[in-house]
Amino acid sequence: MFTYRVTVSTGTSEYSGTNNYIYVVLVGEHGCSERTLLDRPGLDFCRAAVDDYEVVCKEDLGQLHFVQLEKQRFWVEDNWFCRHVSVECPNGQTFHFPCQSWFIGDVVISIPEGSGKKVCNGDPVFDHHRKKELQERQAIYRWMTWQPKIPRCIDAQSPKDLPQDVQFDNTKRSDFENSLQYALIELSLKKLVTKLSTSWLDLEDFKSIFWGVKSPVAEYVMNHWKEDWFFGYQFLNGPNPLLIRSCTKIPDKLRISEDMVVPFLKGGTSLQEEIEKRRIFLVDFSILDSIPTNVIQGKKQYLCAPICLLHQNPDGNLMPIAIQLNQTPGEGNPVFLPSDPELDWLLAKMWVRSADFQIYQISSHLLRTHLIAEVLCVATLRQLPSLHPIFKLLMPHMRYTLEINTRARGQLISKNGIFDQVVSTGGEGFLQVAQREYVKLTYESLCLPEDVCSRGVEGIQDYFYMQDGLRLWGIVQRFVSSIVDRFYDGDLQVTSDTELQAWITEICEEGFPSAPKLGLPSSFQSKGELVTFLTMGIFTCSAQHAALNQGQFDWCAWVPNMPCSMRQPPPSTKGNVTMEYIMESLPDIRQSCIQMAITWHLGRRQPDMISLGYYEDQYFTEEEVKKMIQDFQVELEVLEQEIEERNQGLVLKYEYIKPSNVENSITI
């Protein structure tokens, strides 16, 4: 007789355990064990339990290929989440079977041995399993076109339509649904959120919605938002550090002369000299030109498409030197300068910050992280079986992404959702901005080193997003390269991996239709191409999202710094701006309350966050790969220390891409 020791790990989240019957069959190269009941129903398989059992066989099963688990109803139906199974054989060898799946109803699931295996390895034992698994997944994970001319998404109208394996667990769901209510109730207790379309009377009045969860950065913003150096700083290390680019030539549509801006260039230099020295930078919001604006509670909202010229002075500060609020030069579209009346210049900067809010939320945050990640996730679930090493590499970076995006489509950017209620691009404007950005989207802009180079911003001082991001990109790339080297001996193995090629083809053809400038590879011809694409995917799902998402509350809670909407048209002349006009332009009390509440809700650190490089759900079983993960973690810890040491010398710390603050996946 041969005795096998079977260890079964149950999930740690709420309601992961079960009181149903669990049976096991071990499948090896020499045969199968008998169907064996695993101990006492109702007493084992509790939440977070690790239960040990013995399975006795008449013959040696040899190398184990599968563990077949079966769940049957006991008294009542009770779903079960299985994390992992390991089996110690009579000869002392241990086989691992990562599961990470819900067992729903009376069901039998075959779990393959956990070593990464490509289809091109030609292992017939697993061929049928991987084909059957993909057929089943393709039936339940389907593509949907939510809106035309943007990336496609998962076919789900609500989170309940998603398979339970990709839904929030109960603790996450409860926290998500209660946190926004907490913020709104807090504001309601102050009798603010109910004041509908009432305007604030003075800028100081915005302090009344600063409450117990305000952050140090948000307070700093409140105290310094009017200062020119701080206005420029936000394009580098604020919520949207992706827009600024080097200005090699003043665009014809920006009607400025040398005499207009020279007074603001320190050191007796000329505009052309500063351009040649790459000290002049441009932020152009042309994508917003002629976008239709929202109507909120019967009142028209306003939007402009500014052009902002900035200069990095000898002190290292990035200073605005000219702002034109619309794209077409001419009468009624003056160029605002730092020497203009104080309120004129302040309002011009507010209009830029409001435009930045629109691009930040729609293009940089939603399109370039959430929607990119969703395409990768759906394609991975449809085209890569659980045995595939790239599936094992990517799945920790896909956690909860499908549900958070489904919730966004149903609650945030839906008809009558949050965007429609408070934002100037709500309604038709939101979709048009997303469509315009999607048409312009390039693979190059998703790869940070190439994006930095194409924007010509390598030389900007104190651009901490760039500095930390490039370091983190390199660390991720080295880790990905080590994994790819482990499973692919050369380029030929990449080109002959039919599952991998089907995956990238589906991403291009199904996930990103009608994207003329995207330039993704439709197939992989080398290991290098694969490494770059995987690095982009993991970086987008982790570091890029962290850089954009975590600053929402910090930079948007003080509403005048980043208004979600403007309620009066932009000034068409100089010298007529009053504080009363500014207050009538800024979001009203209700809009402000919702802006602050939603940015806190979406930007706060998640209670169940898993930091980049730490994999609670272990998909890889190879000791060699586990060592690679440890090396990855060591590099991340070194970067963590470097950032902390750098930040000690800063009044305003930049911590959004500090590895411990970067979540593995897009979960919020």
Secondary structure, DSSP 8 states (H G I E B T S, - for coil): -EEEEEEEEE-SSTT----SEEEEEEEETTEE---EE-S-TTTSS-TT-EEEEEEEESS---SEEEEEEEEE-SSS---EEEEEEEEE-TTS-EEEEEEEEEE-SSEEEEEE-SS---GGG--HHHHHHHHHHHHHHHHHS-EE-SSTTS--EES-SSGGGS-GGGS--HHHHHHHHHHHHHHHHHHHHTT-TTSTT---SSGGGGGGG--TT--HHHHHHHHHTTSHHHHHHHHHHSS-TTS-EE-SS--TTS---HHHHGGGSTTS--HHHHHHTT-EEEEE-GGGTT----EETTEE-B----EEEEEE-TTS-EEEEEEESSSS-BTTB-EE-TTS-HHHHHHHHHHHHHHHHHHIIIIIIIIIIIIHHHHHHHHHHHH--TTSHHHHHHGGGSTTHHHHHHHIIIIISSTTSHHHHH-TTTTHHHHHHHHHHHHH--HHHHSHHHHHHHHT-TT-TT-HHHHHHHHHHHHHHHHHHHHHHHH-SSHHHHHT-HHHHHHHHHIIIIISTT-TT----SS--SHHHHHHHHHHHHHIIIIIHHHHHTTHHHHHSSGGGS-S-BSS---SSSS---HHHHHHHS--HHHHHHHHHHHHHHHS--TT--BTT--SS-----HHHHHHHHHHHHHHHHHHHHHHHHHTT-SS---TTSGGG-BSS---
